[in-house]
Amino acid sequence: MQLGVLTNNQDDIDFGRTAFNQLTRAVRSDGFLATEIWRGKRALYYHNFSLQPLCYMAQLSKLIGENWWSNEKLQTLMNTVSDATLDVSIANKAANAAQDGFRPDEWGWYGLLPDTDPRRIKLIALMKTASVAWSDGRGFVLKRLPDAKELGGNQQAFRDLVDRRVLDWKVAAKR
């Protein structure tokens, strides 16, 4: 998808669109992905991991004059994963396993959401106050979660760049 947008190659863009549609079609009625929920104790981690490229492609879609953010299944998945992140018991119940190894510092997709998105606002509030602990294989690590300005890292910068580029094109088109 990214290569297609950069080179204006319709075949690559269509390949990205197909991949996006395949994964969003796999969102179950309860908002989870069957392929990820079966991962048991790692289900929530892999749901966040799956959302990263979906949200990235949704942001890229703006550069081809489309809006994949409006995809109903993507919105359902984002709502479910956000709710499960804020209340891990939701993921525990759906996966029938206590979530393990979940590292909130890897949640880059939230940085792509608009600043006013209620999911982003709730998750930033959580991250500002929480610390997370996990095993890195060598021992136990305690780390402060990133604050709002760090959230999403380069994903937020990417979101802002695409939004500015689209706005520049719209302004230029009006002239």
C-alpha positions in Angstrom: 0.0 0.0 0.0 2.7 2.4 1.0 4.8 1.7 -2.1 1.7 2.1 -4.3 0.9 5.5 -2.8 4.5 6.6 -3.1 4.9 5.4 -6.7 1.2 6.0 -7.8 1.1 2.3 -8.7 -2.6 1.2 -8.8 -1.7 -2.6 -8.6 0.1 -2.0 -5.3 -2.7 0.2 -3.9 -5.2 -2.5 -4.9 -3.0 -5.1 -3.1 -3.1 -3.0 0.0 -6.9 -2.5 -0.3 -7.4 -6.2 -0.7 -5.3 -7.0 2.4 -7.2 -4.3 4.4 -10.6 -5.6 3.3 -9.6 -9.2 4.1 -8.6 -8.4 7.6 -11.5 -6.1 8.3 -14.0 -8.7 7.0 -12.5 -11.1 9.6 -13.8 -8.9 12.5 -16.4 -11.0 14.3 -19.7 -9.6 15.5 -18.2 -9.3 19.1 -15.5 -7.0 17.6 -12.6 -9.5 17.9 -10.5 -11.2 15.2 -10.9 -15.0 15.3 -7.3 -15.5 14.2 -6.0 -13.4 17.1 -8.5 -14.4 19.9 -7.3 -18.0 19.6 -3.8 -16.8 20.7 -5.2 -17.0 24.3 -3.0 -15.1 26.7 -1.5 -13.0 23.9 -4.8 -12.1 22.2 -4.9 -8.5 23.3 -1.3 -8.0 22.2 -2.0 -9.4 18.8 -5.2 -7.4 18.3 -3.2 -4.2 18.9 -0.5 -5.6 16.6 -3.1 -6.2 13.9 -4.5 -2.7 14.2 -1.2 -1.1 13.6 -1.1 -1.8 9.8 -4.8 -1.3 9.4 -4.7 2.2 10.8 -1.6 3.0 8.9 -3.3 2.0 5.6 -6.4 3.9 6.7 -4.3 7.0 7.1 -2.5 6.4 3.7 -6.0 6.1 2.1 -6.4 9.9 2.5 -3.5 10.4 0.1 -5.5 8.6 -2.7 -8.6 10.5 -1.9 -10.4 7.8 0.0 -11.4 7.4 3.7 -10.8 3.9 5.0 -11.2 5.2 8.6 -14.9 5.1 8.0 -14.8 1.3 7.5 -17.5 0.0 9.9 -15.5 -3.2 10.8 -12.3 -1.2 11.5 -14.3 1.1 13.8 -15.8 -2.0 15.6 -12.3 -3.5 16.0 -10.9 -0.3 17.3 -13.8 0.1 19.8 -13.4 -3.4 21.0 -9.6 -3.3 21.4 -9.8 0.1 23.1 -12.5 -1.2 25.6 -10.4 -4.4 26.2 -7.3 -2.3 26.8 -9.1 -0.1 29.3 -10.7 -3.2 30.9 -8.5 -6.2 30.3 -11.2 -8.5 31.7 -13.0 -8.1 28.3 -10.1 -9.7 26.5 -9.6 -12.3 29.3 -13.2 -13.4 28.8 -13.2 -13.4 25.0 -9.9 -15.3 24.9 -10.7 -17.5 27.8 -7.3 -16.7 29.2 -5.6 -14.0 31.4 -3.6 -11.7 29.1 0.1 -12.1 29.5 3.0 -10.2 28.0 0.9 -7.2 27.1 3.2 -4.2 26.6 1.2 -1.0 26.2 4.3 0.9 25.2 4.0 -0.8 21.8 0.6 0.7 21.0 1.4 2.9 18.0 -1.9 2.9 16.3 -3.5 5.3 18.8 -1.1 7.9 17.6 -2.9 7.9 14.2 -6.3 8.8 15.6 -7.5 12.4 15.6 -6.7 14.3 18.8 -10.5 14.5 19.6 -11.2 10.8 19.1 -12.7 9.6 22.5 -10.6 6.3 22.3 -7.4 8.3 22.0 -8.3 10.6 24.9 -9.2 7.7 27.2 -6.1 5.7 26.3 -3.8 8.7 26.8 -5.4 9.3 30.2 -4.6 5.7 31.1 -1.1 5.9 29.8 -0.4 9.1 31.7 -1.1 7.5 35.0 0.0 3.9 34.6 3.2 2.0 34.9 3.7 -1.4 33.3 5.7 -4.3 34.3 6.8 -7.3 32.2 9.5 -9.8 31.8 12.0 -9.1 29.1 13.4 -12.7 29.3 16.3 -11.6 31.6 14.3 -10.4 34.5 11.4 -8.2 35.6 11.2 -4.7 34.2 9.1 -1.8 35.4 8.6 1.1 33.0 6.6 4.3 33.0 4.2 4.4 30.1 4.7 7.1 27.5 2.8 10.4 28.0 0.5 12.0 25.4 3.3 13.8 23.5 5.2 10.5 23.2 2.2 8.4 22.3 2.5 6.7 18.9 6.0 8.1 18.3 6.5 8.4 14.6 3.0 7.3 14.0 1.7 10.6 15.3 4.2 12.5 13.2 3.1 10.4 10.2 -0.6 11.1 10.9 0.1 14.9 11.1 2.2 14.8 7.9 -0.5 13.0 5.9 -3.2 15.4 7.2 -1.1 18.4 6.3 -0.4 17.0 2.8 -4.1 16.4 2.2 -5.0 19.9 3.5 -2.3 21.4 1.2 -3.8 19.6 -1.8 -7.3 20.8 -0.9 -6.2 24.4 -0.6 -4.2 24.2 -3.8 -7.3 22.7 -5.6 -9.4 25.7 -4.6 -7.0 28.1 -6.2 
